[in-house]
Amino acid sequence: MATPVYSRPVGKRYLGNTNEMEVHDLSNERSACQVGEIIAARHAVTFSPDTLQQARAERYDNCAHCIGGSTR
Ligand SMILES: [Zn+2]
């Protein structure tokens, strides 16, 4: 399940961008991910469970900068 967040999540690893349908790994965040901008634009979601597998199941694609292996 994806839950909208309006500030930087604490204790979560993965953050989805509902606008681009991409998922970011906050443990490997790069400036190019623009996570601050995603949150400010209110496009951020977290996942439950907090796993890449869950994000992928909800059709979020891997960010090329912090995860890689995009499938599109
Ligand atoms: Zn990223």
PDB file of the backbone (N, CA, C, O) and the ligand in Angstrom, with CONECT records:
HET     ZN  A 101       1
ATOM      1  N   MET A   1       0.848  -1.186   0.000  1.00  0.00           N
ATOM      2  CA  MET A   1       0.000   0.000   0.000  1.00  0.00           C
ATOM      3  C   MET A   1       0.888   1.242   0.000  1.00  0.00           C
ATOM      4  O   MET A   1       1.895   1.290   0.706  1.00  0.00           O
ATOM      5  N   ALA A   2       0.515   2.236  -0.785  1.00  0.00           N
ATOM      6  CA  ALA A   2       1.252   3.498  -0.846  1.00  0.00           C
ATOM      7  C   ALA A   2       0.498   4.559  -0.045  1.00  0.00           C
ATOM      8  O   ALA A   2      -0.723   4.681  -0.147  1.00  0.00           O
ATOM      9  N   THR A   3       1.240   5.316   0.746  1.00  0.00           N
ATOM     10  CA  THR A   3       0.654   6.337   1.612  1.00  0.00           C
ATOM     11  C   THR A   3       1.290   7.687   1.301  1.00  0.00           C
ATOM     12  O   THR A   3       2.516   7.800   1.323  1.00  0.00           O
ATOM     13  N   PRO A   4       0.491   8.713   1.010  1.00  0.00           N
ATOM     14  CA  PRO A   4       1.081  10.034   0.749  1.00  0.00           C
ATOM     15  C   PRO A   4       1.811  10.570   1.976  1.00  0.00           C
ATOM     16  O   PRO A   4       1.368  10.383   3.110  1.00  0.00           O
ATOM     17  N   VAL A   5       2.940  11.243   1.730  1.00  0.00           N
ATOM     18  CA  VAL A   5       3.676  11.916   2.808  1.00  0.00           C
ATOM     19  C   VAL A   5       3.974  13.351   2.354  1.00  0.00           C
ATOM     20  O   VAL A   5       4.231  13.614   1.179  1.00  0.00           O
ATOM     21  N   TYR A   6       3.932  14.251   3.313  1.00  0.00           N
ATOM     22  CA  TYR A   6       4.093  15.671   2.986  1.00  0.00           C
ATOM     23  C   TYR A   6       5.333  16.273   3.645  1.00  0.00           C
ATOM     24  O   TYR A   6       5.541  17.486   3.618  1.00  0.00           O
ATOM     25  N   SER A   7       6.148  15.404   4.234  1.00  0.00           N
ATOM     26  CA  SER A   7       7.458  15.809   4.729  1.00  0.00           C
ATOM     27  C   SER A   7       8.364  14.600   4.573  1.00  0.00           C
ATOM     28  O   SER A   7       7.890  13.493   4.315  1.00  0.00           O
ATOM     29  N   ARG A   8       9.659  14.807   4.726  1.00  0.00           N
ATOM     30  CA  ARG A   8      10.611  13.718   4.514  1.00  0.00           C
ATOM     31  C   ARG A   8      10.330  12.581   5.507  1.00  0.00           C
ATOM     32  O   ARG A   8      10.346  12.807   6.717  1.00  0.00           O
ATOM     33  N   PRO A   9      10.074  11.364   5.014  1.00  0.00           N
ATOM     34  CA  PRO A   9       9.720  10.279   5.932  1.00  0.00           C
ATOM     35  C   PRO A   9      10.913   9.845   6.792  1.00  0.00           C
ATOM     36  O   PRO A   9      12.053   9.799   6.330  1.00  0.00           O
ATOM     37  N   VAL A  10      10.617   9.534   8.035  1.00  0.00           N
ATOM     38  CA  VAL A  10      11.633   9.056   8.974  1.00  0.00           C
ATOM     39  C   VAL A  10      11.502   7.547   9.068  1.00  0.00           C
ATOM     40  O   VAL A  10      10.405   7.027   9.272  1.00  0.00           O
ATOM     41  N   GLY A  11      12.599   6.854   8.924  1.00  0.00           N
ATOM     42  CA  GLY A  11      12.589   5.411   9.099  1.00  0.00           C
ATOM     43  C   GLY A  11      12.048   4.651   7.911  1.00  0.00           C
ATOM     44  O   GLY A  11      11.736   3.466   8.018  1.00  0.00           O
ATOM     45  N   LYS A  12      11.932   5.335   6.758  1.00  0.00           N
ATOM     46  CA  LYS A  12      11.517   4.663   5.537  1.00  0.00           C
ATOM     47  C   LYS A  12      12.674   4.680   4.545  1.00  0.00           C
ATOM     48  O   LYS A  12      13.431   5.648   4.477  1.00  0.00           O
ATOM     49  N   ARG A  13      12.804   3.604   3.781  1.00  0.00           N
ATOM     50  CA  ARG A  13      13.877   3.534   2.799  1.00  0.00           C
ATOM     51  C   ARG A  13      13.415   3.979   1.410  1.00  0.00           C
ATOM     52  O   ARG A  13      14.155   4.653   0.693  1.00  0.00           O
ATOM     53  N   TYR A  14      12.202   3.605   1.036  1.00  0.00           N
ATOM     54  CA  TYR A  14      11.754   3.854  -0.336  1.00  0.00           C
ATOM     55  C   TYR A  14      10.712   4.960  -0.380  1.00  0.00           C
ATOM     56  O   TYR A  14       9.807   5.028   0.451  1.00  0.00           O
ATOM     57  N   LEU A  15      10.872   5.831  -1.387  1.00  0.00           N
ATOM     58  CA  LEU A  15       9.959   6.951  -1.571  1.00  0.00           C
ATOM     59  C   LEU A  15       9.506   6.970  -3.026  1.00  0.00           C
ATOM     60  O   LEU A  15      10.329   6.994  -3.940  1.00  0.00           O
ATOM     61  N   GLY A  16       8.194   6.960  -3.232  1.00  0.00           N
ATOM     62  CA  GLY A  16       7.639   6.980  -4.581  1.00  0.00           C
ATOM     63  C   GLY A  16       7.265   8.385  -5.007  1.00  0.00           C
ATOM     64  O   GLY A  16       6.891   9.225  -4.188  1.00  0.00           O
ATOM     65  N   ASN A  17       7.373   8.625  -6.312  1.00  0.00           N
ATOM     66  CA  ASN A  17       6.946   9.881  -6.926  1.00  0.00           C
ATOM     67  C   ASN A  17       5.721   9.567  -7.783  1.00  0.00           C
ATOM     68  O   ASN A  17       5.828   8.919  -8.825  1.00  0.00           O
ATOM     69  N   THR A  18       4.556  10.034  -7.329  1.00  0.00           N
ATOM     70  CA  THR A  18       3.319   9.683  -8.024  1.00  0.00           C
ATOM     71  C   THR A  18       3.214  10.371  -9.376  1.00  0.00           C
ATOM     72  O   THR A  18       2.441   9.940 -10.232  1.00  0.00           O
ATOM     73  N   ASN A  19       3.980  11.431  -9.576  1.00  0.00           N
ATOM     74  CA  ASN A  19       3.928  12.157 -10.850  1.00  0.00           C
ATOM     75  C   ASN A  19       4.674  11.388 -11.940  1.00  0.00           C
ATOM     76  O   ASN A  19       4.175  11.229 -13.054  1.00  0.00           O
ATOM     77  N   GLU A  20       5.885  10.910 -11.601  1.00  0.00           N
ATOM     78  CA  GLU A  20       6.708  10.180 -12.571  1.00  0.00           C
ATOM     79  C   GLU A  20       6.506   8.671 -12.475  1.00  0.00           C
ATOM     80  O   GLU A  20       6.955   7.926 -13.345  1.00  0.00           O
ATOM     81  N   MET A  21       5.833   8.223 -11.420  1.00  0.00           N
ATOM     82  CA  MET A  21       5.705   6.790 -11.130  1.00  0.00           C
ATOM     83  C   MET A  21       7.091   6.132 -11.067  1.00  0.00           C
ATOM     84  O   MET A  21       7.364   5.115 -11.705  1.00  0.00           O
ATOM     85  N   GLU A  22       7.954   6.779 -10.255  1.00  0.00           N
ATOM     86  CA  GLU A  22       9.292   6.254 -10.015  1.00  0.00           C
ATOM     87  C   GLU A  22       9.470   6.086  -8.515  1.00  0.00           C
ATOM     88  O   GLU A  22       8.845   6.784  -7.717  1.00  0.00           O
ATOM     89  N   VAL A  23      10.340   5.141  -8.144  1.00  0.00           N
ATOM     90  CA  VAL A  23      10.645   4.923  -6.730  1.00  0.00           C
ATOM     91  C   VAL A  23      12.123   5.219  -6.491  1.00  0.00           C
ATOM     92  O   VAL A  23      12.979   4.867  -7.303  1.00  0.00           O
ATOM     93  N   HIS A  24      12.412   5.877  -5.355  1.00  0.00           N
ATOM     94  CA  HIS A  24      13.768   6.241  -4.969  1.00  0.00           C
ATOM     95  C   HIS A  24      14.174   5.491  -3.707  1.00  0.00           C
ATOM     96  O   HIS A  24      13.347   5.196  -2.844  1.00  0.00           O
ATOM     97  N   ASP A  25      15.470   5.190  -3.620  1.00  0.00           N
ATOM     98  CA  ASP A  25      16.049   4.552  -2.439  1.00  0.00           C
ATOM     99  C   ASP A  25      16.721   5.643  -1.609  1.00  0.00           C
ATOM    100  O   ASP A  25      17.789   6.134  -1.974  1.00  0.00           O
ATOM    101  N   LEU A  26      16.097   6.022  -0.495  1.00  0.00           N
ATOM    102  CA  LEU A  26      16.617   7.142   0.307  1.00  0.00           C
ATOM    103  C   LEU A  26      17.953   6.809   0.948  1.00  0.00           C
ATOM    104  O   LEU A  26      18.670   7.713   1.376  1.00  0.00           O
ATOM    105  N   SER A  27      18.302   5.525   1.024  1.00  0.00           N
ATOM    106  CA  SER A  27      19.605   5.160   1.592  1.00  0.00           C
ATOM    107  C   SER A  27      20.726   5.387   0.584  1.00  0.00           C
ATOM    108  O   SER A  27      21.903   5.309   0.937  1.00  0.00           O
ATOM    109  N   ASN A  28      20.368   5.667  -0.665  1.00  0.00           N
ATOM    110  CA  ASN A  28      21.352   5.898  -1.733  1.00  0.00           C
ATOM    111  C   ASN A  28      20.966   7.142  -2.531  1.00  0.00           C
ATOM    112  O   ASN A  28      21.232   7.234  -3.729  1.00  0.00           O
ATOM    113  N   GLU A  29      20.340   8.088  -1.850  1.00  0.00           N
ATOM    114  CA  GLU A  29      19.778   9.260  -2.534  1.00  0.00           C
ATOM    115  C   GLU A  29      20.868  10.110  -3.180  1.00  0.00           C
ATOM    116  O   GLU A  29      21.933  10.318  -2.600  1.00  0.00           O
ATOM    117  N   ARG A  30      20.587  10.602  -4.395  1.00  0.00           N
ATOM    118  CA  ARG A  30      21.484  11.507  -5.122  1.00  0.00           C
ATOM    119  C   ARG A  30      20.760  12.826  -5.331  1.00  0.00           C
ATOM    120  O   ARG A  30      19.531  12.886  -5.274  1.00  0.00           O
ATOM    121  N   SER A  31      21.517  13.870  -5.571  1.00  0.00           N
ATOM    122  CA  SER A  31      20.883  15.176  -5.789  1.00  0.00           C
ATOM    123  C   SER A  31      19.950  15.124  -6.994  1.00  0.00           C
ATOM    124  O   SER A  31      18.930  15.812  -7.030  1.00  0.00           O
ATOM    125  N   ALA A  32      20.308  14.299  -7.985  1.00  0.00           N
ATOM    126  CA  ALA A  32      19.486  14.197  -9.194  1.00  0.00           C
ATOM    127  C   ALA A  32      18.111  13.592  -8.914  1.00  0.00           C
ATOM    128  O   ALA A  32      17.200  13.727  -9.731  1.00  0.00           O
ATOM    129  N   CYS A  33      17.955  12.937  -7.785  1.00  0.00           N
ATOM    130  CA  CYS A  33      16.643  12.362  -7.437  1.00  0.00           C
ATOM    131  C   CYS A  33      15.629  13.460  -7.137  1.00  0.00           C
ATOM    132  O   CYS A  33      14.429  13.257  -7.327  1.00  0.00           O
ATOM    133  N   GLN A  34      16.085  14.605  -6.676  1.00  0.00           N
ATOM    134  CA  GLN A  34      15.211  15.750  -6.386  1.00  0.00           C
ATOM    135  C   GLN A  34      14.105  15.374  -5.406  1.00  0.00           C
ATOM    136  O   GLN A  34      12.944  15.741  -5.587  1.00  0.00           O
ATOM    137  N   VAL A  35      14.482  14.640  -4.371  1.00  0.00           N
ATOM    138  CA  VAL A  35      13.488  14.177  -3.396  1.00  0.00           C
ATOM    139  C   VAL A  35      12.807  15.359  -2.707  1.00  0.00           C
ATOM    140  O   VAL A  35      11.602  15.320  -2.461  1.00  0.00           O
ATOM    141  N   GLY A  36      13.565  16.400  -2.399  1.00  0.00           N
ATOM    142  CA  GLY A  36      12.963  17.577  -1.771  1.00  0.00           C
ATOM    143  C   GLY A  36      11.875  18.182  -2.634  1.00  0.00           C
ATOM    144  O   GLY A  36      10.829  18.604  -2.141  1.00  0.00           O
ATOM    145  N   GLU A  37      12.138  18.218  -3.919  1.00  0.00           N
ATOM    146  CA  GLU A  37      11.169  18.777  -4.860  1.00  0.00           C
ATOM    147  C   GLU A  37       9.922  17.892  -4.967  1.00  0.00           C
ATOM    148  O   GLU A  37       8.803  18.393  -5.077  1.00  0.00           O
ATOM    149  N   ILE A  38      10.130  16.576  -4.934  1.00  0.00           N
ATOM    150  CA  ILE A  38       8.999  15.644  -5.001  1.00  0.00           C
ATOM    151  C   ILE A  38       8.077  15.854  -3.796  1.00  0.00           C
ATOM    152  O   ILE A  38       6.854  15.892  -3.931  1.00  0.00           O
ATOM    153  N   ILE A  39       8.692  15.989  -2.616  1.00  0.00           N
ATOM    154  CA  ILE A  39       7.909  16.192  -1.397  1.00  0.00           C
ATOM    155  C   ILE A  39       7.196  17.542  -1.458  1.00  0.00           C
ATOM    156  O   ILE A  39       6.015  17.635  -1.124  1.00  0.00           O
ATOM    157  N   ALA A  40       7.903  18.577  -1.878  1.00  0.00           N
ATOM    158  CA  ALA A  40       7.319  19.920  -1.935  1.00  0.00           C
ATOM    159  C   ALA A  40       6.139  19.970  -2.904  1.00  0.00           C
ATOM    160  O   ALA A  40       5.175  20.706  -2.690  1.00  0.00           O
ATOM    161  N   ALA A  41       6.232  19.175  -3.972  1.00  0.00           N
ATOM    162  CA  ALA A  41       5.159  19.144  -4.970  1.00  0.00           C
ATOM    163  C   ALA A  41       3.999  18.239  -4.548  1.00  0.00           C
ATOM    164  O   ALA A  41       3.005  18.115  -5.263  1.00  0.00           O
ATOM    165  N   ARG A  42       4.139  17.609  -3.376  1.00  0.00           N
ATOM    166  CA  ARG A  42       3.117  16.718  -2.825  1.00  0.00           C
ATOM    167  C   ARG A  42       2.888  15.507  -3.724  1.00  0.00           C
ATOM    168  O   ARG A  42       1.758  15.056  -3.915  1.00  0.00           O
ATOM    169  N   HIS A  43       3.968  15.003  -4.261  1.00  0.00           N
ATOM    170  CA  HIS A  43       3.924  13.806  -5.092  1.00  0.00           C
ATOM    171  C   HIS A  43       4.572  12.599  -4.407  1.00  0.00           C
ATOM    172  O   HIS A  43       4.795  11.572  -5.047  1.00  0.00           O
ATOM    173  N   ALA A  44       4.872  12.718  -3.121  1.00  0.00           N
ATOM    174  CA  ALA A  44       5.628  11.671  -2.439  1.00  0.00           C
ATOM    175  C   ALA A  44       4.709  10.660  -1.756  1.00  0.00           C
ATOM    176  O   ALA A  44       3.699  11.022  -1.151  1.00  0.00           O
ATOM    177  N   VAL A  45       5.082   9.392  -1.867  1.00  0.00           N
ATOM    178  CA  VAL A  45       4.406   8.331  -1.123  1.00  0.00           C
ATOM    179  C   VAL A  45       5.461   7.407  -0.518  1.00  0.00           C
ATOM    180  O   VAL A  45       6.577   7.290  -1.024  1.00  0.00           O
ATOM    181  N   THR A  46       5.075   6.757   0.576  1.00  0.00           N
ATOM    182  CA  THR A  46       5.888   5.670   1.109  1.00  0.00           C
ATOM    183  C   THR A  46       5.100   4.377   0.941  1.00  0.00           C
ATOM    184  O   THR A  46       3.907   4.388   0.636  1.00  0.00           O
ATOM    185  N   PHE A  47       5.793   3.271   1.146  1.00  0.00           N
ATOM    186  CA  PHE A  47       5.207   1.966   0.877  1.00  0.00           C
ATOM    187  C   PHE A  47       5.133   1.127   2.136  1.00  0.00           C
ATOM    188  O   PHE A  47       5.975   1.229   3.028  1.00  0.00           O
ATOM    189  N   SER A  48       4.108   0.298   2.185  1.00  0.00           N
ATOM    190  CA  SER A  48       3.949  -0.636   3.296  1.00  0.00           C
ATOM    191  C   SER A  48       3.612  -2.007   2.718  1.00  0.00           C
ATOM    192  O   SER A  48       2.525  -2.197   2.173  1.00  0.00           O
ATOM    193  N   PRO A  49       4.539  -2.969   2.834  1.00  0.00           N
ATOM    194  CA  PRO A  49       5.848  -2.868   3.479  1.00  0.00           C
ATOM    195  C   PRO A  49       6.814  -1.985   2.693  1.00  0.00           C
ATOM    196  O   PRO A  49       6.623  -1.744   1.501  1.00  0.00           O
ATOM    197  N   ASP A  50       7.848  -1.509   3.375  1.00  0.00           N
ATOM    198  CA  ASP A  50       8.819  -0.565   2.835  1.00  0.00           C
ATOM    199  C   ASP A  50       9.899  -1.316   2.039  1.00  0.00           C
ATOM    200  O   ASP A  50      11.061  -1.381   2.441  1.00  0.00           O
ATOM    201  N   THR A  51       9.477  -1.879   0.898  1.00  0.00           N
ATOM    202  CA  THR A  51      10.399  -2.678   0.097  1.00  0.00           C
ATOM    203  C   THR A  51      10.302  -2.275  -1.370  1.00  0.00           C
ATOM    204  O   THR A  51       9.281  -1.760  -1.827  1.00  0.00           O
ATOM    205  N   LEU A  52      11.396  -2.524  -2.099  1.00  0.00           N
ATOM    206  CA  LEU A  52      11.382  -2.258  -3.541  1.00  0.00           C
ATOM    207  C   LEU A  52      10.372  -3.166  -4.229  1.00  0.00           C
ATOM    208  O   LEU A  52       9.706  -2.761  -5.180  1.00  0.00           O
ATOM    209  N   GLN A  53      10.267  -4.379  -3.747  1.00  0.00           N
ATOM    210  CA  GLN A  53       9.309  -5.324  -4.320  1.00  0.00           C
ATOM    211  C   GLN A  53       7.889  -4.763  -4.245  1.00  0.00           C
ATOM    212  O   GLN A  53       7.116  -4.889  -5.194  1.00  0.00           O
ATOM    213  N   GLN A  54       7.550  -4.144  -3.110  1.00  0.00           N
ATOM    214  CA  GLN A  54       6.213  -3.568  -2.961  1.00  0.00           C
ATOM    215  C   GLN A  54       6.016  -2.405  -3.922  1.00  0.00           C
ATOM    216  O   GLN A  54       4.963  -2.293  -4.551  1.00  0.00           O
ATOM    217  N   ALA A  55       7.020  -1.537  -4.043  1.00  0.00           N
ATOM    218  CA  ALA A  55       6.921  -0.404  -4.970  1.00  0.00           C
ATOM    219  C   ALA A  55       6.738  -0.904  -6.396  1.00  0.00           C
ATOM    220  O   ALA A  55       5.933  -0.366  -7.156  1.00  0.00           O
ATOM    221  N   ARG A  56       7.492  -1.935  -6.749  1.00  0.00           N
ATOM    222  CA  ARG A  56       7.375  -2.479  -8.107  1.00  0.00           C
ATOM    223  C   ARG A  56       5.991  -3.086  -8.336  1.00  0.00           C
ATOM    224  O   ARG A  56       5.430  -2.983  -9.427  1.00  0.00           O
ATOM    225  N   ALA A  57       5.453  -3.714  -7.302  1.00  0.00           N
ATOM    226  CA  ALA A  57       4.118  -4.312  -7.410  1.00  0.00           C
ATOM    227  C   ALA A  57       3.062  -3.233  -7.635  1.00  0.00           C
ATOM    228  O   ALA A  57       2.001  -3.501  -8.199  1.00  0.00           O
ATOM    229  N   GLU A  58       3.362  -2.006  -7.189  1.00  0.00           N
ATOM    230  CA  GLU A  58       2.430  -0.887  -7.382  1.00  0.00           C
ATOM    231  C   GLU A  58       2.800  -0.065  -8.617  1.00  0.00           C
ATOM    232  O   GLU A  58       2.343   1.066  -8.783  1.00  0.00           O
ATOM    233  N   ARG A  59       3.629  -0.647  -9.473  1.00  0.00           N
ATOM    234  CA  ARG A  59       3.963  -0.114 -10.794  1.00  0.00           C
ATOM    235  C   ARG A  59       4.849   1.121 -10.768  1.00  0.00           C
ATOM    236  O   ARG A  59       4.825   1.932 -11.693  1.00  0.00           O
ATOM    237  N   TYR A  60       5.630   1.260  -9.702  1.00  0.00           N
ATOM    238  CA  TYR A  60       6.656   2.310  -9.689  1.00  0.00           C
ATOM    239  C   TYR A  60       7.923   1.750 -10.320  1.00  0.00           C
ATOM    240  O   TYR A  60       8.333   0.628 -10.024  1.00  0.00           O
ATOM    241  N   ASP A  61       8.540   2.544 -11.192  1.00  0.00           N
ATOM    242  CA  ASP A  61       9.764   2.144 -11.874  1.00  0.00           C
ATOM    243  C   ASP A  61      10.975   2.621 -11.071  1.00  0.00           C
ATOM    244  O   ASP A  61      10.902   3.615 -10.349  1.00  0.00           O
ATOM    245  N   ASN A  62      12.104   1.888 -11.209  1.00  0.00           N
ATOM    246  CA  ASN A  62      13.315   2.251 -10.473  1.00  0.00           C
ATOM    247  C   ASN A  62      13.873   3.587 -10.936  1.00  0.00           C
ATOM    248  O   ASN A  62      13.966   3.834 -12.138  1.00  0.00           O
ATOM    249  N   CYS A  63      14.245   4.447 -10.001  1.00  0.00           N
ATOM    250  CA  CYS A  63      14.988   5.661 -10.343  1.00  0.00           C
ATOM    251  C   CYS A  63      16.358   5.268 -10.893  1.00  0.00           C
ATOM    252  O   CYS A  63      17.041   4.402 -10.346  1.00  0.00           O
ATOM    253  N   ALA A  64      16.740   5.924 -11.985  1.00  0.00           N
ATOM    254  CA  ALA A  64      18.024   5.582 -12.631  1.00  0.00           C
ATOM    255  C   ALA A  64      19.217   6.018 -11.790  1.00  0.00           C
ATOM    256  O   ALA A  64      20.311   5.479 -11.961  1.00  0.00           O
ATOM    257  N   HIS A  65      19.036   6.984 -10.884  1.00  0.00           N
ATOM    258  CA  HIS A  65      20.156   7.557 -10.149  1.00  0.00           C
ATOM    259  C   HIS A  65      20.469   6.790  -8.862  1.00  0.00           C
ATOM    260  O   HIS A  65      21.639   6.565  -8.555  1.00  0.00           O
ATOM    261  N   CYS A  66      19.456   6.392  -8.116  1.00  0.00           N
ATOM    262  CA  CYS A  66      19.706   5.793  -6.808  1.00  0.00           C
ATOM    263  C   CYS A  66      19.450   4.280  -6.794  1.00  0.00           C
ATOM    264  O   CYS A  66      19.879   3.603  -5.860  1.00  0.00           O
ATOM    265  N   ILE A  67      18.769   3.742  -7.795  1.00  0.00           N
ATOM    266  CA  ILE A  67      18.506   2.313  -7.833  1.00  0.00           C
ATOM    267  C   ILE A  67      19.067   1.719  -9.128  1.00  0.00           C
ATOM    268  O   ILE A  67      19.849   0.768  -9.091  1.00  0.00           O
ATOM    269  N   GLY A  68      18.665   2.283 -10.272  1.00  0.00           N
ATOM    270  CA  GLY A  68      19.121   1.769 -11.568  1.00  0.00           C
ATOM    271  C   GLY A  68      18.271   0.591 -12.009  1.00  0.00           C
ATOM    272  O   GLY A  68      17.388   0.139 -11.280  1.00  0.00           O
ATOM    273  N   GLY A  69      18.544   0.105 -13.199  1.00  0.00           N
ATOM    274  CA  GLY A  69      17.806  -1.037 -13.699  1.00  0.00           C
ATOM    275  C   GLY A  69      16.386  -0.706 -14.075  1.00  0.00           C
ATOM    276  O   GLY A  69      15.485  -1.526 -13.900  1.00  0.00           O
ATOM    277  N   SER A  70      16.173   0.511 -14.600  1.00  0.00           N
ATOM    278  CA  SER A  70      14.835   0.895 -15.055  1.00  0.00           C
ATOM    279  C   SER A  70      14.334  -0.096 -16.078  1.00  0.00           C
ATOM    280  O   SER A  70      15.097  -0.602 -16.901  1.00  0.00           O
ATOM    281  N   THR A  71      13.055  -0.365 -16.019  1.00  0.00           N
ATOM    282  CA  THR A  71      12.467  -1.315 -16.967  1.00  0.00           C
ATOM    283  C   THR A  71      11.677  -0.606 -18.049  1.00  0.00           C
ATOM    284  O   THR A  71      10.909  -1.247 -18.768  1.00  0.00           O
ATOM    285  N   ARG A  72      11.848   0.716 -18.185  1.00  0.00           N
ATOM    286  CA  ARG A  72      11.165   1.404 -19.286  1.00  0.00           C
ATOM    287  C   ARG A  72      12.095   2.419 -19.915  1.00  0.00           C
ATOM    288  O   ARG A  72      11.711   3.106 -20.861  1.00  0.00           O
TER     289      ARG A  72
HETATM  290 ZN    ZN A 101      16.431   8.362  -7.069  1.00  0.00          ZN2+
END
